[in-house]
Amino acid sequence: MLDFGLTQEQEEIRRLARKFADHELAPRAPYYDKTGEFPWEHFKKMAELGFTGMMLPPEHGGLGADTLTHAIVIEEIARGSAVMAVMLEVHNTLACESINRFGTLEQKKKYLPKLASGEYLGAFALTEPNSGSDASGMCTTAVLQGDSYVLNGSKCFITSGGQAHLYLVMARTNKEAGTKGISAFLVEKGTPGFSFGQPEEKMGLTASHTTDLILDDCRIPRENLVGREGEGFKMALTVLDGGRLGIGAQAVGITQAAFEAAVKYSRERVQFGQPIANFQAIQWMLAEMSTDLDAARMLLYHAAWLKDQGRPMTTEAARAKLFASTMAVKHTAKAVQIHGGYGYIKEYNVERFMREAKATEIYEGTSEIQKLVIARNILK
Ligand SMILES: Cc1cc2nc3c(=O)[nH]c(=O)nc-3n(C[C@H](O)[C@H](O)[C@H](O)COP(=O)(O)OP(=O)(O)OC[C@H]3O[C@@H](n4cnc5c(N)ncnc54)[C@H](O)[C@@H]3O)c2cc1C
């Protein structure tokens, strides 16, 4: 049976997230874009609204929300601030979910309530300077010494680096075992031997700090291993399926914001004695934007629904992310075009949407990697 309706609860949470995005996130987004200041005020507010750790079960402080509801929240948050959307998405789908799905009861009790309440911000560290798309090529090592693991190496491009309190770090425990030699560890900020690079100067998402992590004889308790030794790579791929839905939702939210700005501007801007919305060239752009937005949402919600049914969704998540991020790059550029010269001016926001959209084609697996995942499934 096909049912395209959202539940009353999902509609309510969408309204709540939208109100927050419209009243608090969107008005401050240009400030954060300009200053690169880390938006702690907004993270704390998202925690108050129950969005941090929202998919965690209530016994660990979460709302027990499903993947579809989470996608809706990320989409609405991204409409107001792409920065807050990626921060929340990484926190919820990569950090919280990893511990909730693969952690010990002790790890869950120790960390999940703090992550859910917003006392802790979580981060996920897979990428290294020489291993991005091919994450299996990582060099960071973790060696068991008595009751501790000693970590050495470096990670790069880590979202919320230096600001987050807890990092899920992938490191090699067996050099010979390929992907089965990678394990996952929880590393707290402040652990001796654990430091951060300066935030990267990026094209967009400036207030989402992206840094290197440096692990220099960083000693962590043995009980900070998540899952068993050798399971880290599989774990990372599993949570990244959910993460791709989060990035797909972010792409939809950014595009929706650009679309709304384009519709408004095209009604207001008068040239040749009439609003530019009267010109077919503009109407076609708006029609294409709204059609692709709908298509992206369908792919996204369907993949989220599959996940909520406990069904395989790796290919569907890859398709949703691929389509939504490609759309975001294409249509945020169209929103700039519809604004003409004003589109190139920061005051109108659409140039920021265009800069922010580009990241969705890169992180949590580039578009080429999404195509590789989809094609592998076709040809298996
Ligand atoms: C803003 C931002 C935030 C990020 N946050 C995080 C984070 O929190 N945690 C984390 O671990 N990482 C994070 N990343 C890293 C991100 O996931 C990687 O940048 C991404 O996976 C690509 O890796 P790479 O940059 O090394 O590119 P490469 O893997 O070197 O790719 C370069 C180019 O080659 C292409 N390519 C590579 N392999 C293939 C192939 N087999 N077939 C076809 N084409 C291929 C790629 O698609 C790309 O176009 C972040 C990155 C950015 C920009």
The ligand as a MOL file (V3000), in Angstrom:
LIG
                    3D

  0  0  0     0  0            999 V3000
M  V30 BEGIN CTAB
M  V30 COUNTS 53 58 0 0 0
M  V30 BEGIN ATOM
M  V30 1 C 33.1630 20.5220 4.8850 0
M  V30 2 C 33.6120 19.1040 5.0360 0
M  V30 3 C 33.2950 18.4040 6.1880 0
M  V30 4 C 33.7200 17.0830 6.3530 0
M  V30 5 N 33.4410 16.4290 7.5250 0
M  V30 6 C 33.9740 15.1760 7.7480 0
M  V30 7 C 33.8210 14.5350 9.0090 0
M  V30 8 O 33.1530 15.0430 9.9300 0
M  V30 9 N 34.4190 13.3280 9.2020 0
M  V30 10 C 35.1530 12.7290 8.2350 0
M  V30 11 O 35.6620 11.6440 8.4800 0
M  V30 12 N 35.3230 13.3120 7.0240 0
M  V30 13 C 34.7490 14.5380 6.7600 0
M  V30 14 N 34.9240 15.1470 5.5450 0
M  V30 15 C 35.7290 14.4960 4.5260 0
M  V30 16 C 34.9310 13.9900 3.3260 0
M  V30 17 O 34.1220 12.9210 3.6820 0
M  V30 18 C 35.9430 13.6730 2.2050 0
M  V30 19 O 36.4610 14.9140 1.7680 0
M  V30 20 C 35.3120 12.9110 1.0680 0
M  V30 21 O 34.9650 11.6240 1.4590 0
M  V30 22 C 36.2510 12.8250 -0.1470 0
M  V30 23 O 37.5290 12.4360 0.2150 0
M  V30 24 P 38.7910 13.2960 -0.3020 0
M  V30 25 O 38.5470 14.6950 0.0340 0
M  V30 26 O 40.0250 12.6630 0.2140 0
M  V30 27 O 38.7450 13.1690 -1.8810 0
M  V30 28 P 39.3530 11.9790 -2.7660 0
M  V30 29 O 38.8960 10.6710 -2.2400 0
M  V30 30 O 40.8190 12.1910 -2.9210 0
M  V30 31 O 38.6330 12.2560 -4.1520 0
M  V30 32 C 39.0790 13.1950 -5.1160 0
M  V30 33 C 38.2090 13.0340 -6.3590 0
M  V30 34 O 38.3770 11.7010 -6.8980 0
M  V30 35 C 37.1180 11.0620 -6.9920 0
M  V30 36 N 37.2660 9.6280 -6.7460 0
M  V30 37 C 37.9090 9.0100 -5.7120 0
M  V30 38 N 37.8100 7.6830 -5.8210 0
M  V30 39 C 37.0770 7.4440 -6.9280 0
M  V30 40 C 36.6160 6.2510 -7.5770 0
M  V30 41 N 36.8810 5.0280 -7.0980 0
M  V30 42 N 35.8930 6.3750 -8.7030 0
M  V30 43 C 35.6170 7.6110 -9.2130 0
M  V30 44 N 36.0150 8.7680 -8.6580 0
M  V30 45 C 36.7270 8.6770 -7.5120 0
M  V30 46 C 36.2460 11.7310 -5.9220 0
M  V30 47 O 34.8730 11.5480 -6.1930 0
M  V30 48 C 36.7080 13.1660 -6.0540 0
M  V30 49 O 36.0750 13.7750 -7.1360 0
M  V30 50 C 34.4700 16.4540 5.3370 0
M  V30 51 C 34.7690 17.1640 4.1640 0
M  V30 52 C 34.3490 18.4630 4.0130 0
M  V30 53 C 34.6850 19.1980 2.7500 0
M  V30 END ATOM
M  V30 BEGIN BOND
M  V30 1 1 1 2
M  V30 2 1 2 3
M  V30 3 2 2 52
M  V30 4 2 3 4
M  V30 5 1 4 5
M  V30 6 1 4 50
M  V30 7 2 5 6
M  V30 8 1 6 7
M  V30 9 1 6 13
M  V30 10 2 7 8
M  V30 11 1 7 9
M  V30 12 1 9 10
M  V30 13 2 10 11
M  V30 14 1 10 12
M  V30 15 2 12 13
M  V30 16 1 13 14
M  V30 17 1 14 15
M  V30 18 1 14 50
M  V30 19 1 15 16
M  V30 20 1 16 17
M  V30 21 1 16 18
M  V30 22 1 18 19
M  V30 23 1 18 20
M  V30 24 1 20 21
M  V30 25 1 20 22
M  V30 26 1 22 23
M  V30 27 1 23 24
M  V30 28 2 24 25
M  V30 29 1 24 26
M  V30 30 1 24 27
M  V30 31 1 27 28
M  V30 32 2 28 29
M  V30 33 1 28 30
M  V30 34 1 28 31
M  V30 35 1 31 32
M  V30 36 1 32 33
M  V30 37 1 33 34
M  V30 38 1 33 48
M  V30 39 1 34 35
M  V30 40 1 35 36
M  V30 41 1 35 46
M  V30 42 1 36 37
M  V30 43 1 36 45
M  V30 44 2 37 38
M  V30 45 1 38 39
M  V30 46 1 39 40
M  V30 47 2 39 45
M  V30 48 1 40 41
M  V30 49 2 40 42
M  V30 50 1 42 43
M  V30 51 2 43 44
M  V30 52 1 44 45
M  V30 53 1 46 47
M  V30 54 1 46 48
M  V30 55 1 48 49
M  V30 56 2 50 51
M  V30 57 1 51 52
M  V30 58 1 52 53
M  V30 END BOND
M  V30 END CTAB
M  END
